[in-house]
Amino acid sequence: MMGIMTPSSALIVFGGLPGTGKTTIARQLTIRLAATYLRIDAIEQALRDTGLPVGTEGYAVANALAAENLKLGRIVIADCVNPVLASRAAWQQCALQASAPLVEIEMVCSEPARHRQRVESRTPDIAGFRLPTWSDVVSRAYEPWDREHLVLDTADCSIDDLLARAETYVRSKIG
């Protein structure tokens, strides 16, 4: 009798300020890799909708869901701002506990005018979700990354090019 083959698990974490293209690229990569998709904005809005506090709780829920999916041998893609070293350390710990590779991708937009236009022209795709204003984005605490990761600049690249670069990088890290 043949056993069920489970794929190798991996945790792919997207980070970057709002309006840099994280969700666009993360969703497409999720489809290409047949991965599990976890979006912090959706988790946090569900917490708000039930009257629960939102702070580190959304990340804690996402880490727990990621850990469960990694145990099943799944590739997990987390879509989040991931603004501080503590949140990045929690993702790293999640991957380590599951003996899964961690692949980190930071989305940036190096042209402030283009970034601002994206932030100001977005419409919410989560019921009840309040998108951040440009003032919210530029005043947000965002700590520099302290380890190897892919940086994708959405200022002058096509979605197709960014997606191809992300997929190539991920596949090189997870085998």
C-alpha positions in Angstrom: 0.0 0.0 0.0 1.4 3.4 -1.0 1.5 6.2 1.5 0.1 9.6 0.8 2.8 11.9 -0.4 2.8 15.3 1.4 4.5 18.3 -0.1 7.4 20.0 1.7 6.1 22.7 3.9 7.4 26.3 3.7 6.4 29.6 5.2 6.5 32.6 2.8 6.0 35.9 4.5 5.3 39.1 2.6 5.9 42.4 4.4 5.9 46.1 3.5 3.9 49.2 4.0 0.3 49.4 2.9 -0.1 50.2 -0.8 3.2 48.5 -1.9 1.5 45.6 -3.7 1.8 42.8 -1.1 -1.7 41.5 -1.5 -1.6 41.5 -5.3 1.6 39.5 -5.5 0.9 37.3 -2.5 -2.5 36.2 -3.9 -1.0 35.4 -7.3 1.9 33.5 -5.8 -0.6 31.6 -3.6 -2.4 30.4 -6.7 0.8 29.5 -8.5 2.1 27.4 -5.6 -1.3 26.0 -4.5 -0.5 27.4 -1.1 -2.5 28.3 2.0 -3.1 32.1 2.1 -3.3 34.0 5.4 -4.0 37.7 5.3 -3.6 39.7 8.5 -6.1 42.4 7.4 -8.8 39.8 7.1 -8.0 38.3 10.5 -7.9 41.6 12.2 -11.2 42.7 10.7 -12.8 39.5 11.9 -11.5 40.3 15.4 -12.9 43.9 15.1 -16.3 42.6 13.9 -16.6 40.4 17.0 -15.6 43.2 19.3 -12.2 41.7 20.2 -9.0 43.8 20.5 -6.7 44.2 17.6 -3.0 44.6 18.2 -0.6 41.6 18.2 -3.7 39.3 18.3 -4.0 39.2 14.6 -0.4 38.1 14.1 -0.8 35.5 17.0 -3.9 34.0 15.2 -2.0 34.0 11.9 1.0 32.3 13.4 -1.2 29.6 14.9 -2.9 29.0 11.6 0.4 28.9 9.8 1.8 26.4 12.3 -1.2 24.1 11.8 -0.9 24.2 8.0 2.9 23.7 8.1 2.3 20.5 10.2 0.2 19.3 7.3 3.1 19.8 4.9 1.5 22.9 3.3 3.1 25.9 1.8 1.8 28.9 3.7 1.8 32.5 2.4 1.3 35.2 5.0 0.3 38.7 3.7 1.0 41.3 6.4 2.8 44.6 7.0 5.2 42.8 9.3 6.6 46.2 10.4 8.7 45.2 13.4 11.5 42.8 14.3 9.2 41.1 16.9 6.6 40.1 14.3 9.4 38.8 12.0 10.9 36.8 14.9 7.5 35.2 15.5 7.3 34.1 11.9 10.8 32.7 12.1 10.0 30.8 15.3 6.9 29.4 13.6 8.9 28.1 10.7 11.7 26.7 13.0 9.2 24.8 15.2 7.7 23.2 12.0 11.2 22.6 10.5 10.0 24.5 7.5 12.0 26.9 5.4 11.2 30.6 5.9 11.2 32.8 2.8 10.7 36.5 3.4 9.7 39.1 0.8 9.5 42.8 1.4 7.5 44.9 -1.0 8.5 48.6 -1.4 7.5 51.5 -3.6 10.6 53.7 -4.1 8.6 56.5 -5.7 6.7 58.4 -2.9 4.2 60.1 -5.4 3.3 56.7 -7.0 3.0 55.1 -3.5 0.8 57.9 -2.3 -1.4 57.6 -5.4 -1.9 53.9 -4.8 -2.7 54.3 -1.1 -5.2 57.1 -1.9 -6.9 55.3 -4.8 -7.5 51.9 -3.2 -10.9 50.6 -2.3 -11.4 48.0 0.5 -11.9 44.4 -0.5 -12.8 43.3 3.1 -16.2 44.3 4.4 -16.0 46.9 7.1 -12.2 47.4 6.7 -10.9 50.9 6.9 -8.0 51.4 4.6 -5.1 53.5 6.0 -4.7 57.1 4.8 -1.4 58.3 3.4 -0.7 60.0 6.7 -1.2 56.7 8.5 1.3 55.0 6.1 4.1 57.6 6.4 3.8 57.9 10.2 3.7 54.1 10.8 6.6 52.6 12.7 8.5 50.3 10.3 11.8 48.8 11.4 14.5 47.8 8.9 14.9 44.1 8.2 17.8 42.4 9.8 18.3 39.3 7.7 18.3 38.0 4.1 15.1 38.6 2.2 14.0 39.5 -1.3 13.1 43.2 -1.8 10.6 43.9 -4.7 10.2 47.5 -5.8 6.8 48.1 -7.3 7.6 51.6 -8.5 8.6 50.6 -12.1 8.0 46.9 -12.5 5.0 45.1 -14.0 3.0 42.7 -11.8 4.1 39.8 -14.1 7.7 40.7 -13.6 7.4 41.0 -9.8 5.5 37.8 -9.6 8.1 35.9 -11.7 10.9 37.3 -9.5 9.0 36.3 -6.3 8.3 32.8 -7.6 11.9 32.2 -8.8 13.2 33.4 -5.4 10.8 31.2 -3.4 11.5 28.1 -5.5 15.2 28.6 -5.1 14.7 28.6 -1.3 12.3 25.8 -0.9 13.6 23.4 -3.6 
